[in-house]
């Protein structure tokens, strides 16, 4: 593990502008189905007690038990149910209070939404997989057990009106999850490592604010208060990419988000500094593997399907 991993994780969480809202805390019994999909927000499901399965399109069911949880960083089509076979799931059931007696096995859940604000937050989130899992029996999450206990202490009463303190506890759980992910290679280099460098984070913020500006190597070096040679050397060491490669990736990430939001291909190209439709199309396909028009259509179809 990199010696600065924990410090990086702390910095990372501090850089994310996060709003969390808990939708409900309670239990389901019998045959049930629950989902937070379709709101165009990130969401989470924490298993406080019992067992269930997470069903994601095109993936095998994921078994979840006590102190397990999932954070869906994108609005993914999904649902939870007590059965591994999705055909056994039924329509949404009314959630019962945690204290309510049940006739059979029950699953206690805390579910809700979170939203990342700001361009920097969106870029960081795009560096992670679409969903992240907490496993209650994993050594990396041993300290998180106390947070689950506190959530249970705060839970109770009306499942639709949980204590506002639960949202803060969920954010702390998210920190532990981010710290765990920060031990992986996707955070060891690239964007997150670059953001951790004081010499480069102001430059990156300016590039995010104005991706269409003339970001030549000379202008980037000037913004970082370095010579051209020193800038190229240290930038590549920190990010794993040359400045030109990183600029391309950054612009295409921003363009992809704009296309996801519904802007036209022409407008997305303008927003990231491309005057030539053909040049933008080539660059976008080189990074994403798709034509921008096809990518935009796929995103719209997924939104309609969810």
N, C-alpha and C positions, 0 to 999 in steps of 0.2 A: 504494500500500500504506500502511496506517495505520502511523505511526512506532512504535507500541507492539505491533505484530503479533507480533514474536518474543518479547517479554516475556510477552505474553498466552499464546502457545503454551506457553512454559515453565511458566507458572503453571497452565495447563490440565492439562498432563501431571502436574504435581505434585499436582493435586487428585484425579486418578484413582487409585483403589486397584486395582492391577492385579496379578493372578497369572497367570504364563505357564508353560506346560508344553509341551515339544517332544515330539511323538508319535513321529516318525521322520525320519531324514535318510538318503536313499539315492537310488537311480535305478530307473526303470521302463523296460522295453524291449518292443518289439512292440506288441500290442494290450492296453491296460490301462485301468483305471478306478479312480479314487481319490476318496474323499470323507471329510469330517469331520462330516457332518450327523448330526442325530439325538441329540446329546449335551446339548442345551439349553445350549450354551456358545458363545461367540464362537470363531472359529478363523482360521487363516491358512495360506496356501500361498505359499512363496517358490520361484521358479524359479532354481536355482543354475546350470543349464546346460540347453541344449536348448529345445524348444518344446512347448506344449500348449494346450488350450482349456479355459476355464471355462464350464460349462453351468449356468445358473440358470433356474428355472422361469419360463416366459413371457418370456424375453429371448433375444436373439440370442447365439450363442457369442462369447466374448471371447478373442481370441488373446493368449497370454502367451509372452514370450521370456526370454532370459537377463537376470537382474537385475530382472525384473518380479515383482510379488507382489500378493496380494489379502488384505485383512483383512476378514473377515465379522463385523460387529459384532453381528449377531443369528444365531440358529441357522437359517440358510436352507437349504432343499433345494437341493443342488448336487452336482456332481461334476466332476472333471478327467479329460480323456482326450487322446490324441494326435490326435484327429480332430475337425474342425469339425462333422461330422454325428453327433449323439448316438446315432443308430442303430448306428453303428460301434463304440460302446463295448462292452466286455465286462465280466464280473464282476471283482471285485477280484483283482489279481495280487500275488504276493509281491515285496516291495521288495528289490532287490539292493544290496550295498554299493557305494559310489561307485567303489571301485577295481576292481570286477569287470569283466571284459571282456564285451562284448556283441556279438551277431551283426549288429546294425543300429543305427539312431539310438536314442538313449536320452534320457530327461529326468530330470535330477537335481532333487530337491525337498527342501525342509525344511517339514514340516507339523506343526501342533500346535494347542493351544487356549489361550485366555485368558479370564479371568473378572474382571468388575468388581465390587468389593465396596462396599457402602454406598449409601444413598439418593442422595447427591450424585453419585456416579459414574454411577448408573443414569440420573439426569436429564440429565447431560451427554451420555452416550452416545445418549440418545434424541433429542438435538438434531442428530445427524449422520445421513447416509444409512445404509442398512442394510449397505453394503459400501464399502470404499475401496481404490483401486488405487495401487500404486507402479509407475512406469514408469522402467526403468533408463536410458533415453535422455533423460529429462526434466531440464532444467537444475536444477530445484528439488531433485532427488534426487542431484545429482552427488556430494555428500559421502557418500551412503549406499553408494556403490560399495565403499568400504573396509570397510564392515560386511559386505557380501556376501563379500568376500575373506576376512575373519576367520572367518565361518561356515564357508566351505570349508576353511580351515586346521584348524578344530576338528572338522570332520566326518570320518567314516571308521569302519571297524570295523563293528560290529553296527548295522544301521539302526534297530533297535528300542531301542537304548540309547545315544542321543546324549549328547555332553558337556553337562553342566548350564550351561556358559558360553554355549551357543547361545541359551538362553532369555533371558539378559540382553542379548545382541546383538540378538535380535528385538525386545525392548522399546525399544532405542535406535532401531531402524528405525521402530517405531511412533511415536516422537517426531518423526522427520523427516516422517512422513506427517501427523501432527497439525499440525505447523508449516505444511505446505503447505495443508492444509484451512483453517487459521486465516486464510489470506489471502483466503478467499472471503467472500461477503456473509453466509453463515449464521452466521459468528462475529463479524462486524463490529458486530452489535447483538444485542439479545435477551438470552437467559439467560446466555450466556458473558460478554458485556460486563458484565452486572449482577454476576456473580460476581467480576469483576475489581475491583469497587469496594469498598474496605475498609469503607465506611459501610454497605454493603448485604449483604455476604457473611454476617455473623453473623445478620442477620435471615432470610436465605434458609435457613440451616441450621436455625434454629428453626422455620420454616414447614415444612421437610421433616420434622422430627422430630414435629411436631404439626399436620398439615394440617387436622384437624377443629376446631382451636381457633378462637376468635372473632377472626379477623383483619380487624377493621374498619380503615379507613384511620387512625383515631386510634391504634389499638393498634400498627399497623405503624410509624407515625411515631414513637411512643414507643419502640419497640424499636430504631429506628435513631437515637434521640436527636436528632430533628429536630422542628421545628414542622410542623403539617399542611401548610401551603402550601409550605414549603421541600421537604418530603418528596415531595409530589406532583410538583413541578417537576423535581427531580433524579432521581427514580425513572423518570419518563417519558423523560427525556433519556438515561438510562443503558440502559434496557431496550427502549425503543420501544413500551411499553404503559403504560396507566394501571395503578395498583396493583390496581384491581378486575379489570381484564382479565388481568393477570398471575396473580393469585390463581386465577382461573377456569382458566387454562391449566395452572397447576401442579397444581391439584387433579384435573383431568381426566387429566393425564399419569400421576399416581399411581394414579388409579382404573383407568385402562387397564392399567397394570402388574399391579395386583391381580387384575383380571379375567383377564388372561393367565395368572396363577398359579393360577387356578381357584376363587377365592372367588366367592360368590354376588353378584348385582347388589345385593341389599339390604345385604350386608356391605360391599361396595365403597363404596356411598353413605355408610354410617355412618363409614367410615374417613376420608373427606374432608369430613365435616361436614354431610351432607345427611340430614335426617329425613324429607323428602318424596320418595317414589319418583318421583313425576311431575316434581318440580323437578329431580332428579338426571338423569332421562332426557332432559329438555329441554336441560340444560346439556351433557351428554355428547354428544348429537347435534349441538349447535351447534358444538362443538369438533372432533369426529372425523368427523361426517357419518353416523354409524351409531347405531342404538339400542344401549344397553349389552348387552341380552340377545343381540342378533344378533352383536355384536362378540365376546362371550364364546364363542358357539357356533363362530364362524369360527376363533377361536384354537385351540379344542379340536380342530377338524377338521384344521387345519394340523399340529398336533402329532401327531395320529394318522397323518396321511398321511406325515409325515417319519420 
